[in-house]
């Protein structure tokens, strides 16, 4: 079921996320989308385009900089020392808004399924630059920004990603 109160629009060219209510932009945030650009294919490490909804909200009670692996908090809080210890990790921090495509054959089903690809809006280390592509397909945000967004939206909120 879709929640029509808010709308999230992500502009890949602008590297921006806009939160709107009734057509009025309430907030805009710098983001970082995929280093590989836009695309829907599984294993492409691209940011999928089109209409999605938030299917899950994860991390509500977690501290800022909490580390997630497989959508579960590890009990760790991110530090540069932890990054040096685990240089291969794709750092997913603070909050996760998991996305599900709603356009059959475009971002839902088969080899283009956003949900199966584990595409999220999530927090990232503070030293990761926003406003520049750099993720493995997800939409990265500053931690304080993702908390603000997380606290406003609900599951079912529509997310439109424009390439």
N, C-alpha and C positions, 0 to 999 in steps of 0.2 A: 504494500500500500504506500502510495506516495504522500509525503507531507508537503503541502503547498505553501506553508508559511514563508519559507525562505527558498532562495535559489542561489546556487553557487555556480559562477561562470569562471572558467580558467582560460586565459589567453596564452597559448604557448608562444606566439611571436613576441608578446609583451612581457612574458614571464610574470604574470599577475593573476591573482585570484580575487574575484569580486563577490561579496556577499550582498544580496539584495532582498528586500521585502516589499512586495506589491510594486515592483518596478523601480524602487528607489534604492540606490547603492548605499548601504550602511557602512561598509568597510572595504578597503582594498589592501592586499598584502603582496609583497614580493615573494615569489616562489622559485623553485628550481625544478624543471621538468627533465625529461630524458636527454642524456648526452647524445643518444642516437636519433633524436628527433621524434616525430610522430609516426605511429603505425600500430596496427592491432594484432599482428601475428604473434603467436606464442613464441617464446625464446628470442624475440627481437630486441628486448630491452628498450622498447620505444614506449612513449606515452600514448595511450589509446584515445582516439577522438570520439565525439558524439555524446549521446545522452546516457547518463548513468544515474544511479541512486546510491545513497549511503546504505549499505547492507548491514554493517556492524560498527559499533563505537566501542573501542577498546582502550582501557587505561584510565578510566574515570578517576580512580582514587590514587593513581601513581604520582610520585614526586616528579618535578621537572627533571629532565635528563635521565629518567628511567630507561633502561635498555630493554628492547623487545627482540626476541628471536622466535620465529614461528608464531607470531602474534601473542606470545606469552611473555610477561615480565620475567627477566632473569634474576632480579634481585640486585642487579648492579646499577650504579649511577655512572653515566659516561664521564670519563676524564681523558686527557690526552695520553696519560699513562696506559689506560685501558686500550686505547687505539693502538699504541705501540705493541701491546701484548697480543692483540688480535687484528693485525693489519688487513686481513682479508674480509672482515665483516662489512656489510652494508648497514650502516648505523641507522636504526629505526628507533626513535626516542620519543618519550613523553606521552604522546597520544597517537592513536591510529583511527582513521576513518576509512573503512574498507569499501571499495567501490564495486558495483555490479552493473554491467552494461544492460541496457533495456532495448537495444535495437538488434533483433535477430539477424545473424549473418554479418553484422557490422562490428559489434562489440559484445555479442551474446551468442554462445554456442560454438561448437567446433573448435577450430584453431584460432579463433579471435575472441575468446571469452575472457573479458576483463576480470571477472571474479576468480576464475581458475588460474589466471596469471598472477593473482595476489597483488593487484594494484591498489595502492593506498594514497591518502593524504596523510602525511606524518611529520613529526618533528625530526630535527637533525642537529648535529653539533653546531655550536655557535660560530665556529670558524669556517663552516661550509658557506660559500657565497650564494646569496640569493640573487635573483635577477639574471642568472646565467644557467643554461642547461648543464646538468651534471649527474642526474640520477640514473638508476637502472630501469626507469619506466614510471616510477611513482612520482607524486607531486610532493616535494620537500618544502617544509616551512620552518621558520624560526620557532623555537619552542613556545615562547610566550604567545605568539600569533596562533599557533595550532591549538593552544589551550582556549584562547578566546573563541575561536571558531567552533571547537568541540563543544563548548558550553552553550552555544546558541542553537546549533542544529540538532536534528534528531535523525534516527534511521528513517529512510524514505525520502529524505531531502534530495531534490534533483540536483545533479552536477552535470554541467555541460562543458565539455572540453573542446575548444576551438583551436585548430591547427593552422 
